[in-house]
Amino acid sequence: MRNLLLARLKENSRFGEKRINELSEFLLAYVQQQLRSHDPDLRDFAEAQKWTALAYVRPSKAARELALALKKAYQGR
């Protein structure tokens, strides 16, 4: 559903790629507080949202952070 909505947003001449980037930046700012939550489920959800937003505006950073998180998760096994 998200991909369909993003595709339609991108195709719309009133919004396009610029609006997707603005929404991604907004989401990054919004989840910052949740990333410091004491609730691990909320932190996990916020982190997933952060990676999704980063994938649009800073894909290299998203890939690095995701790789580090996976490495950390597998080292803990």
SVG drawing of the C-alpha trace seen along z (x, -y; Angstrom):
<svg xmlns="http://www.w3.org/2000/svg" viewBox="-2 -22 31 39">
<polyline fill="none" stroke="black" stroke-width="0.4" points="0.0,0.0 2.8,-2.4 4.5,-1.8 1.3,-2.4 0.7,-5.7 4.3,-6.8 4.1,-6.1 0.9,-8.1 2.4,-11.0 5.5,-10.9 3.4,-10.9 1.3,-13.9 2.6,-17.1 1.6,-19.1 3.8,-17.0 6.5,-14.7 9.9,-13.8 10.3,-17.0 7.2,-16.3 8.4,-12.8 11.7,-14.2 9.9,-16.7 7.8,-14.0 10.9,-11.8 12.6,-14.7 9.5,-15.3 9.4,-11.6 13.0,-11.6 12.4,-14.5 9.2,-13.0 10.8,-9.6 13.8,-11.1 11.9,-11.3 10.6,-7.8 14.1,-6.4 14.8,-7.4 11.7,-5.7 11.9,-3.2 9.5,-1.0 11.6,1.4 8.6,2.0 8.2,-1.7 12.0,-2.1 12.0,0.8 9.1,-0.7 10.7,-4.2 13.9,-2.7 12.2,-1.0 10.4,-4.3 13.8,-6.0 15.4,-3.6 12.4,-3.9 12.7,-7.7 16.5,-7.6 16.2,-5.3 14.5,-8.1 16.7,-11.1 20.0,-9.5 20.2,-5.9 23.9,-5.4 23.4,-6.3 20.4,-4.0 22.4,-1.2 25.3,-1.8 23.0,-2.0 21.0,1.1 24.3,3.1 25.5,2.0 22.2,3.0 22.3,6.4 25.9,7.0 25.1,6.1 22.1,8.4 24.0,11.4 27.0,10.8 24.6,11.1 23.5,14.6"/>
</svg>
